[in-house]
Amino acid sequence: MVTILDSIIERKRIEAEVLKRAGIKIRYPESHQHSLIQNLKITETMAIISEFKRASPSKGDINLTLNPQEQAKLYENAGAAAISVLTDEEGFKGTFNDLLEVRKAVDIPVLCKDFIVDKIQIDFARAHGANVILLIASVLPQAELFELYGYAAGHGLECLVEIHDERDLEKALAINASLIGVNNRDLKTFQVNIETTERLGPLVKEAGALLISESGIKSKEDVLRASAAGANGILVGETLMTSRDIQQSFMDFKVPVGG
């Protein structure tokens, strides 16, 4: 049975080939030396990676009216450690231009969140101002994960390596990933369970990596559970994209690291 994730990855590989055949000359902007890893190392409270996400395959439209620069400034002013930007157009109604607009608006790390399967996507992320890229362990063979991780690092980008189970964790640790995100959402079924962070978090911390808990963070209780599992930060999208009071939402989520 072909899943939505399978279809997305197949589409991404086709898109990457189209980009390569187009021979687009990529221009890289002036470098912005922002480090999410350093931000995570020095924070005493739960770091919040705030996401700009218009829509998703599981939720449909979330908020199509927000301006990326205005939302990014709200996030930064509220104390975001970084901003994640969805750049997949078909499934999430995002664009690389959203990434560029956010980069122009803020002075904190920016994460390009996409289904990256090819080096040219990393080039585009870098060209549009990303400091960090997402690599999803479950969709990449070990050799490809190693190659893309090394390519990104070699071009000055940090990598958030996303896992959902023990097999993914083994793949992440095999490439010495220093920043690992546990996605509480199963990308094959779209079911969300924060127990995923509670199960895998201690294993990530035991390996010495920094830990981000992703998806399904809606309340202070969720944040406390992530913190107790060892999370250095959380990635929050839908909750903030629909929040009527960003500052209050941040206050609700600001708990000490380690519970």
C-alpha positions as a printed Julia matrix, in Angstrom:
259×3 Matrix{Float64}:
  0.0    0.0     0.0
  1.39   3.37   -1.06
  1.24   5.9     1.78
  0.98   9.69    1.56
  4.63   9.82    2.64
  5.66   7.48   -0.18
  3.9    9.75   -2.67
  5.56  12.86   -1.23
  9.04  11.34   -1.44
  8.47  10.18   -5.02
  7.3   13.69   -5.93
 10.32  15.26   -4.23
 12.75  13.12   -6.19
 11.02  14.16   -9.42
 11.08  17.83   -8.39
 14.81  17.58   -7.63
 15.53  16.14  -11.07
 13.49  18.91  -12.71
 15.49  21.53  -10.81
 18.77  19.97  -11.89
 17.74  19.77  -15.52
 16.6   23.39  -15.45
 20.18  24.46  -14.77
 19.12  27.31  -12.5
 22.07  29.41  -11.4
 21.9   29.54   -7.62
 23.01  32.74   -5.95
 23.97  32.54   -2.3
 23.16  35.5    -0.06
 25.49  37.02    2.47
 26.08  34.4     5.15
 24.08  34.64    8.37
 26.07  32.87   11.08
 23.32  31.71   13.41
 23.62  28.43   15.3
 20.62  26.55   16.62
 22.95  24.09   18.32
 24.65  26.85   20.3
 21.28  28.33   21.26
 20.19  24.95   22.6
 23.39  24.5    24.59
 23.09  27.77   26.49
 19.36  27.97   27.21
 18.1   27.24   30.73
 14.46  27.06   29.66
 12.83  24.99   26.97
 13.93  26.31   23.58
 11.04  26.88   21.2
 11.44  26.37   17.46
  8.41  28.19   16.09
  7.05  27.06   12.78
  5.55  28.92    9.84
  3.17  26.37    8.35
  0.16  27.33    6.25
 -1.27  23.84    5.79
 -0.51  20.14    6.08
 -1.75  16.89    4.49
 -3.2   15.75    7.82
 -4.86  19.02    8.92
 -5.61  20.73    5.62
 -5.49  24.53    5.71
 -4.21  25.88    9.04
 -3.79  29.6     8.38
 -3.4   30.88    4.83
 -3.57  34.6     5.59
 -0.48  35.18    7.73
  2.43  37.17    6.37
  5.69  35.23    6.88
  7.72  38.28    7.87
  5.13  39.55   10.35
  4.67  36.11   11.92
  8.42  35.6    12.12
  8.88  38.89   13.96
  6.17  37.89   16.43
  8.0   34.63   17.05
 11.37  36.33   17.46
 10.0   38.98   19.81
  8.35  36.28   21.92
 11.69  34.53   22.38
 11.91  31.84   19.7
 15.23  29.98   19.56
 14.73  29.47   15.82
 12.05  29.57   13.16
 11.1   26.57   11.05
  9.66  27.25    7.6
  7.79  24.68    5.52
  8.9   24.97    1.9
  6.9   22.12    0.36
  4.28  23.65   -1.92
  1.89  20.85   -2.79
  1.34  19.37    0.66
  2.0   22.35    2.93
  1.4   25.37    0.67
  4.86  26.68    1.52
  7.55  28.1    -0.75
 11.25  28.86   -0.69
 10.22  32.5    -0.92
  8.61  32.1     2.53
 11.99  30.95    3.78
 13.73  33.95    2.25
 11.17  36.38    3.66
 11.59  34.96    7.15
 15.38  35.13    6.84
 15.13  38.83    5.95
 12.89  39.54    8.94
 14.74  37.95   11.86
 18.17  37.65   13.45
 17.87  34.08   14.76
 18.46  30.67   13.13
 16.08  29.62   10.36
 15.3   25.97    9.62
 14.26  24.79    6.17
 11.7   22.07    6.8
 11.1   19.94    3.75
 11.44  16.38    2.53
 15.06  16.61    1.44
 16.27  13.8    -0.81
 18.84  15.57   -2.99
 21.76  17.97   -2.68
 20.06  20.53   -4.91
 17.36  21.02   -2.26
 20.11  21.78    0.24
 21.56  24.3    -2.22
 18.14  25.96   -2.52
 17.71  26.03    1.25
 21.1   27.68    1.67
 20.4   30.14   -1.15
 17.18  31.2     0.57
 18.82  31.86    3.91
 18.54  28.62    5.88
 20.97  27.95    8.72
 19.54  24.5     9.46
 17.94  21.8     7.32
 15.74  18.84    8.22
 16.79  15.33    7.24
 14.2   12.61    7.85
 15.94   9.34    8.68
 13.02   7.11    7.72
 12.86   8.28    4.1
 16.58   8.09    3.34
 18.77   5.0     2.96
 21.74   5.09    5.33
 24.19   5.99    2.56
 22.03   8.89    1.34
 21.53  10.18    4.88
 25.29  10.14    5.42
 25.96  11.87    2.1
 23.36  14.63    2.55
 24.38  15.23    6.17
 28.01  15.61    5.15
 27.14  17.84    2.19
 25.07  20.19    4.35
 27.71  20.35    7.08
 30.38  21.01    4.48
 28.41  24.04    3.3
 27.98  25.53    6.75
 24.5   24.22    7.55
 23.41  22.44   10.72
 21.16  19.39   10.39
 18.18  18.38   12.47
 17.95  14.63   11.91
 14.38  13.48   12.47
 13.54  10.06   13.89
 10.37   8.24   14.89
 11.57   4.84   16.09
 14.61   2.89   17.26
 15.66   2.0    13.72
 15.72   5.68   12.76
 17.76   6.4    15.88
 20.36   3.83   14.87
 20.67   5.55   11.49
 21.05   8.98   13.1
 23.68   7.79   15.55
 25.59   6.03   12.75
 26.28   9.43   11.16
 27.11  11.02   14.53
 24.14  13.39   14.38
 24.52  15.99   17.12
 20.96  17.34   16.84
 18.11  14.82   16.75
 14.4   15.52   16.52
 11.88  12.96   17.71
  8.73  13.34   15.65
  5.73  12.37   17.75
  3.75  12.05   14.51
  4.0    8.82   12.56
  4.44  10.11    9.01
  2.87   6.95    7.6
 -0.38   7.18    9.58
 -0.23  10.81   10.83
 -1.15   9.61   14.32
  0.46  11.68   17.11
  1.66  10.38   20.47
  4.05  12.27   22.74
  5.0    8.94   24.3
  7.32   8.63   21.3
  9.53  11.34   22.8
  9.24   9.71   26.22
 10.42   6.39   24.76
 13.22   7.63   22.51
 14.32  10.76   24.34
 16.41   9.03   27.02
 18.18   7.0    24.3
 19.03  10.19   22.4
 20.37  11.83   25.54
 22.36   8.73   26.47
 24.09   9.03   23.1
 25.05  12.63   23.88
 22.95  14.35   21.22
 20.74  17.39   21.65
 17.04  16.54   21.54
 14.06  18.31   19.97
 10.51  17.03   20.5
  8.39  17.63   17.38
  4.63  17.59   16.75
  1.65  17.43   19.06
  2.9   20.03   21.55
 -0.27  21.85   22.59
 -0.07  22.46   26.34
  2.31  23.08   29.22
  1.74  19.47   30.27
  3.06  18.32   26.88
  6.15  20.51   27.3
  6.78  19.17   30.8
  6.57  15.61   29.48
  9.05  16.42   26.72
 11.36  18.09   29.22
 11.24  15.11   31.56
 12.28  12.92   28.61
 15.37  15.07   28.11
 14.28  17.52   25.42
 16.39  20.64   24.97
 13.74  22.17   22.75
 10.35  21.72   21.14
  9.16  22.38   17.61
  5.68  23.91   17.56
  3.68  24.68   14.44
 -0.1   24.44   14.38
 -0.55  25.66   17.97
  1.36  28.88   17.27
 -0.04  29.4    13.78
 -3.55  29.47   15.27
 -2.67  31.29   18.51
 -4.39  34.6    19.21
 -1.68  35.55   21.72
  1.82  34.44   20.72
  3.43  35.94   23.83
  1.09  34.02   26.14
  1.63  30.8    24.21
  5.38  31.19   24.67
  4.94  31.88   28.38
  2.89  28.7    28.7
  5.65  26.67   27.03
  8.65  28.16   28.87
  9.57  25.49   31.4
 13.04  24.72   32.78
 15.1   22.27   30.74
 15.02  18.98   32.58
 11.52  19.53   33.97
